[in-house]
Amino acid sequence: QVQLVESGGGFVQPGGTLRLSCAASGSIFGFYRMGWHRLTSGNQRELVASISSGGFTIYADSVKGRSTISGNNAAGTVYLQINGLKPEDTAVYYCNGGVSTPPYEYWGQGIQVTVSS
């Protein structure tokens, strides 16, 4: 049984920096892709960033240029840093990992991030 556990959320002031961590536990055989999604209070789900096992990264336009995703897909760890936080970055952030054999998507339980002064 594989579990993804997020950490690092909480309250952050506008303009501050967010650092989220996600680690997988259980029988890990390597993820072909890991990423972060977020769900806003308006129930808008958005892919924030993802990274492939080959290191290819994708960022949402809303965070492009002020965020960095990194990690080790084989070990099941992924990190997200967002700089210059804005109130609209407030959301529940979910870690996600995909495996290919058999195809399956794992999700963390989510972690609240609130950007407010």
Sequence and secondary structure as in RCSB ss.txt:
>XXXX:A:sequence
QVQLVESGGGFVQPGGTLRLSCAASGSIFGFYRMGWHRLTSGNQRELVASISSGGFTIYADSVKGRSTISGNNAA
GTVYLQINGLKPEDTAVYYCNGGVSTPPYEYWGQGIQVTVSS
>XXXX:A:secstr
  EEEEE  EEE TT  EEEEEEEESS    SEEEEEEE TT  EEEEEEEETT  EEE TTTTTSEEEEEETTT
TEEEEEE S  GGG EEEEEEEEEETTEEEEE   EEEEE  
